[in-house]
């Protein structure tokens, strides 16, 4: 039930199963996000809200070189299975954390899930999709992940209100297990000649194996454009409360954002295949900057707040699959895992920095929110300037 590179069809059963696995995986850990700041506060760690995202992204970033190397040696599927397994275990153990230190330690461990699963997924998709369909394929894969991100934050608070927070944690764990089981139906796409049996020596990483210089440009743009996402994950639940949206709507911004992102991916999934990676990224960076400007000016306006969510979703929906496709374009076929891992390291650094600086600037003071969103807007404008003056069009074509 899997796709291979020799299949005459572009979108086979294997591709759609991967989309299903991605949907379940992203729904699993995103459904927790609106509840975690309050949970940490009840444990006595209200001053550490920025670490909820930062610690998660720290271990995700640290694990990328390992997941990239293992994806290029042991295989794509084992890397994905390990990521889903970590997500399953962590969701199960959240109810057992009774101290701030235990909670933050579990967040640190949970980050390994996204350090492994998406790296293997992107390499798997690159193996089975031709170059002229990469933008569209990454858009469709993004639709699956975005659906998970949309359903997760919207139903998480409602599940908690109707049952209990522990039920939410166990449900999150169960969804990760389903994601893992779906992956078990697939066939490995790494060529047999490149595969090695896992040994502990494979975990010895040389500096040359950490970053792929071929993907420096998409990695830099990724870092700048994902900084705002880390900030938004950190402060929008509190901003929703300050606007009087109520506890059940703490994830409303993320819901509007992800639905808008989903819509644009469905409509414009092939945009970068048709018009080029860099032109699409210029447009998406500009739209994200405008949305963050609106968010900084939202004040007490729910309309501006949710309008900003929609615009940010539209910009991100164009941005994300294009960055994935551009990264794979620039990666050597035998080092796709490393190339994708490099982009993900930039992603995690961007999200982590956004979360830490947002938590520091916000400091549980709603009057500081414009400073948080203003800094995020400066990052997206920096990406736009770099794309306008620092990247030549011919640099965005496939390297192989």
Steps between C-alpha positions, in 0.01 A plus 500: 500500500782743437636713221835448340706729282419283194124538537336665197258683724611814682265471798478137603359325805835540675485877459149525645588268788790732580258793499273311743793425729602866491146611586487273805849599613445876482159475661653300785732764640324814375182419693700551820632848422208715620489317834871483585552864612221473761620154603852631559360796694305267729823312566656829609697572182312795353826687444629220277231503229754585232677171573193295402586552134870581539597171669293303250676667208843475666506120498333495159787711364769298679359174364482616135859408405442152643164452330638630171798262511287204603244575228782484243652180643253287696185613318216749489241283676703410813563872556128576471404211727737621772352851485143373535603266781647789702176696450299201623712455814505869593125545463450205733728640770377863518239411767782373721690830507437671834786750508620776272832322448331174399268681259785690332708182483216325319468793258871462430451130424186564294701712257676188369172405334506791256876465469450162334153450349485798257860444384421145393168607350650772279776268376243225430282739296803629309582140404160429347405837342660641182673840517233685299232396750689568825330828581157349447587183694639695795187713489279191523712355778473837671121485466503180702723650768300821501176309550660338803612840624152641441306224675747463783490846662127538433393176669767480770339755737155353436614149583655633820183687592276200430722237664837580657849611408630148557254369243643750251853378569404135451310580180808683370705188573247281319508712185880474491466122524261498203750706301765241579276212393424663164873527430531127558304436176761670279806378311840663546601738217871540580687301231624164625860587405498794744347317797700398803412305810466734798807515724577743779795628297250664264417740782851645483446819307779694329452872445484443123192284560310763700426764237470481124643822344294439187182596688632810681262737322172318572625431854558870570158596366347219707660632820374855442148395398452247782608738778148652505342156534686430823392838633138444401486157662627657822284812533176457304329278763551781753408765244174312434425506872579871519251560218231322701463203267471256792691187603339278235629732224865520598589323176275714278789693342671176403174362362443802273867494401503132411170506310624794289830317445308192392287697255796664326688170475203345322471792258866588448682173562665513156589871513872449555513227233349749254649837597817400682598460866643848562211708354248305710713545814518876440122522490454276804754694709326828419159359597639367829655838580167676442320248722746555785458874467124454543559276800717768662221754444215269609470645851154404623364420153403136452437573131856619441636211706319236292564685172869487581465126563348450154768706326778326690350167397488604135862613506616188683299273271693636201829515688531154652464262200715732288783490755477120511511473122786750469699310761453169319588669169833606649578165668707227339289182451733296724494767774134594504469405865782740591360777281153470651652476849692825440179680409330356807786613725440854373127451558550389860750778573254754361206364698707462816642852485153635430356319800778603742511865397120520490475362852765747621347802326143407593578428866127429565422866422243549218627855439826346375335299221565764227874470568484123449313527170714793384815293542339216306405738221862621481613140443261442210600832347863387532413184306327708233800730457735201473278337237489824302870588504692193620364216285531479123227314315744244356602402854151364563515225238577138594861432589501148355 
